[in-house]
Amino acid sequence: MNVLFEEDGAFRAGGVLADNVTSLQIELPSGKRSKVKAANVLLRFATPAPGELLERAEADAEGIDVDFLWEVCGEAEFGFEELAAEYHGAKPDPVQAVAVLLRLHSAPIHFHRKGRGRFRKAPPEILQAALAGLEKKRQQAAAIERMVTELAAGRLPAEFPTVLPQLIYKPDRNRPEAKALEAACGETGKSAARLLFEAGALPSTHDYHLGRFLFEFFPEGKGGTGFPAYEPPRAIGAQRLTSSPPPTAGFAQPAGYGSAEQCSAKPCLRPREGGRGDGSTHGDAEGIDLPLAEVAAFSVDDAHTTEIDDAFSVTAKPDGGWKIGVHIAAPGLGFGPDSDLGRITRERLSTVYMPGRKITMLPEDVVEHFTLAAGQTAPAISLYLDVASDLRLLGHETRMERVPIVANLRHHDIEPLFNADTLAQGLADFPWRDELKLLWEFAQVLEAGRGKPSDNGNRKDYNFIVDWNADSGIAVEPGMGHVGIDERARGSPLDTLVAELMILANATWGAMLRDAGIPALYRVQTAGKVRMSTVAAAHEGLGVECYAWSSSPLRRYCDLLNQWQLIALLRGEPPPFPPKSADLLAAMRDFELTYAAYAEFQRGMERYWCLRWLLQQGATTARARVLRETLLRLDEIPLVARVPSVPDLPRGAHVLLGVEGIDLLEAELRLRYIEQAPELAANDGSDGDFADDGDGELTA
């Protein structure tokens, strides 16, 4: 006797060795023996042989029309032998019965299983829906196969353009396009980015890297890099005070600057009757009034700075000494945190910088309104320093006013005339010579008072200049702009005077807010770790008791928030962000994370343009310096790379490397060690461990 039984979802046939009523001992055609429950037996038969039964039944099953089988069976539940008898018009032999069973089992859309060997035909409406779904899957599979073929041939499938950003940067693996792309990658051995680039989906390698950042931080669904409609900032005009400014308590000079007497922060603005005084853009349509400062202010920036946040002035006092002004742009006077522009800055949190482009925190026309550009009289928060003739800091006061900006000095124009060498040899005559010299000398006093250098002087600044209209000269990707990388040593006299005055302003205003019990966002450094905090604490790296970023309100939300708090203090009003404010804590967290992400993106884009520069130069070799083990920094450009072939060399050793390959799409550089450069082999100690963040703060 032979039996057909079901085991693990498959049909098997074998000879019966022993029948124990509830179970059977079965020998399979392979010789393997198995114990089978009697309930699992579907058919008992004498002939043909077990192996022959399934082989013949599978062949016969192929000839059975499933649709016809569905048509002829009734609505009630049935067994396979019953249907086989009806299908053949007589009692079926074992092969015929098993052929029908196999056909029923292979068509779950047409026949629903109701038990072992028992089925029920699918209702018509369910069958039609299932068949439609099956057809859709078939068509999708065919479409995927077609898309894979097109991608492998370097052609972009027609379905791709509408889903490209998501497909490139955050693919949904349930979509057929993503499945096709993944399958094409497996078939060709290429990355998804490479396949799409070769198919023309990416205009350039630059757009690929920029697009990844924009997809995450400036998605089209939220307006992209454009700005929504907003109410313009309130007008700021000449002073018309209704009464004398309210007095405020004195504030101690921040530690780290030598001796200085206590002085008061004297506000120079009070809202007119009817004004809210909160800096919002709602109400008080006439705007606010500010006094005009009797100074001639100038800024010091690089050639590409348009968001000019800070400027300086020097006024000689009749009795000797000077009044030095540090003037910070004041967008916080034009709009408040709850205004349209306040919400825009809260969402963006910072300007995004990258070689050749930037995405500003504020709309361009608002930046132009508040930037300290030459020829403009701009609203500003001014820190006036009372400086003795021997450069001692005697006191300070803070004012809100309109400041005439008479010049924007640029590094490339001033540094050839004003540098360490020309200061030692005697300065030639040029505009702003005396003011710059005094500020530099005063900055040295401030630096000595802190006991910390504003810059370690061991690093270099690199300025990326991208001419988008010039041909790159790169064979693998012509066009797309030509990049120049200019090198500039840190720690110049210009750097020192700007950094020290910014440190002084940020520390002074941070201390004022702290002593008034008004919360702010502080930069804190303890045990070598820099972090944001709402609690004023020491910044050990700068040697100050507290340090609140306040000097870049046009490009950082942190500084703008602190400016709103400072304005409230000067006006004697409740701050927009009171103590224990949940909004303040959320802003701190979001700013810190976003600012770090923006900085990481900038570093990534600088790396990309460094690779383009190497391709432009046709570089086959490069000099580099060992940072540690196999990590090296190239000499001519700010590019760090790992070179596994470098032998064990001391830190600072100079080596010659071979450039073996550059992949702009993956932003990868392959270098090979050639030899140590004998004349530069010794450690010259020029690789510093700290960088200036642009406001005089040293960050690891």
Secondary structure, 3 states (H helix, E strand, C coil): CEEEEEECCEEEEEEEEEECCCEEEEECCCCCEEEEEHHHEEEEECCCCHHHHHHHHHHHHCCCCHHHHHHHCCCCCEEHHHHHHHHHCCCCCHHHHHHHHHHHHCCCCCEEEEECCEEEECCHHHHHHHHHHHHHHHHHHHHHHHHHHHHHCCCCCCCCHHHHHHHHHCCCCCCHHHHHHHHHHHHHCCCHHHHHHHCCCCCCHHHHHHHHHHHHHCCHHHCCCCCCCCCCCCCEEECCCCCCCCCCCEECCCCCCCCCCCEECCCCCCCCCCCCCCCCCCCCCCCEEECECCCCEEEEECCCCCCCCEEEEEEECCCCCEEEEEEEECHHHCCCCCCHHHHHHHHHCECEEECCEEECCCCHHHHHHHCCCCCCEEEEEEEEEEECCCCCEEEEEEEEEEEEEEEEEEHHHHCCCCCHHHHHHCCCCCCCHHHHHHHHHHHHHHHHHHCCCCCCCCCEEEEEEEEEEEECCCCCCCCEEEEEEEEEECCCHHHHHHHHHHHHHHHHHHHHHHHCCCCCCEEEEECCEEEEECCCCCECCCCECCCCCCCCCCCEHHHHHHHHHHHHHHHCCCCCCCCCCHHHHHHHHHHHHHHHHHHHHHHHHHHHHHHHHHHHHCCCEEEEEEEECCEEEECCCCCEEECCCCCCCCCCCEEEEEEEEEECCCCEEEEEEEEECHHHCCCCCCCCCCEECCCCCEEC
